[in-house]
Amino acid sequence: MKLWKGRFAKEIDSKVNDFNSSIAFDCRMFREDIEVSLAHAEMLGKTGIIPQSDSEKIVAELQKIRAEIDNGELLFDYEAEDIHTFIEAELTKRIGDAGKKLHTARSRNDQVATGLRLYLRREISAVQDLLIALVDTLCKTANPHFDTIMPGYTHLQRAQPVTFGHHLMAYVMMFSRDIARLRDAKTRMDEFCPLGSGALAGTTYPIDRKLTAQRLGFFGDAELTNSIDGVSDRDFCLEIASGLSIIMVHLSRFSEEIILWCSQEFNFIELDDAYSTGSSIMPQKKNPDVAELVRGKAGRVFGSNIALLTVMKGLPLAYNKDMQEDKEAIFDAIDTVKLCLEVFAPMIHTMKINKETMQFAATSGFLNATDCADYLVKKGMPFRDAYRITGELVAVCIEKKTGLENLPLEEFKVKCELFGEDIFTALKLENCVHNRNCEGAPGRRGR
């Protein structure tokens, strides 16, 4: 039976019923819905809004229902409109009139808004744990490679020498910000508990919002909440979806580099067989499908983010049925990010790093040109003059098909008398890297 049965003279059309139903996707929130109902039932009993004996019956039976769903004994009825209706109907079927009292002093609007926060609280923690595991993997992978020289790139052109360890630590910084961003979103989401907001205007019953808020792990002052905002706010979904999108930006950028690095043109790494696939027709192929799928799934998460923004952008206060569309989008975004993180860390952990190839790649492309200019600056020349002279030397090298470090000293002196034998020490790749010792740089004292 529908919750609004008394007002309507006939049953809802079957197609509309299917269109209106959300239990197919919100059933995953059954634990959180029961948690909200347990807190609400306890509060109703303690405040005397319903008899304490009825409160205790409700609590005991809800705990049984939760256990039976957990162990598979009780299956969802997909004819129910949503998970909230299913659980309330099951409760009433078991304990009769006492079960009908559970919904006293609340609406599905504040019930859903609270349950969704509890669900996302748990899921955010799971994503954070996966990010922490990825950061740990990256740090362990980077640690033995802070002396493994590779080309650093700008515009995808070889620019300056860096180390592979230093390069990986750039992603550690990104994922660390992601962890902090989710933590901040979770803190804001946990500040105020919507339960008690009713449909939008609170209730005439003498409820204790502090009791339910504390019972459910919210820490803000319930008296400062606005009941209209309590049921209509989905900022927490938008903020989490945005944070998840940024995670996927970072994973996608990293995936792009992995795809490049394991190509024969780069050959900086080789992915483990367990994290690669082959071709149906070309027997020699070893494809980086995991990285490619992560890169592709970024668009899926971005789409969920845009969907949520679009749903909310034109809604008048307070609750509107449009807001039912929040769940599939945020659920899919979370599921996708978790799936990507679960395969990404072991892919990094098992990949082979070709140190010699990286080192050889850094010997071409004039990665030491900036150091040549800096050499002259340290001899007293203005940087722009040193930059011009070095550019002229690069042009000479291109003509002679050689590198700066291979030019004879006489060629340097043709351009500037400040050059001495020590220029060759300055141009060594190891020195180009390890002389960069300012904070955050790849040099030994800079990290």
Disulfide bonds with the S-S distance in Angstrom:
none
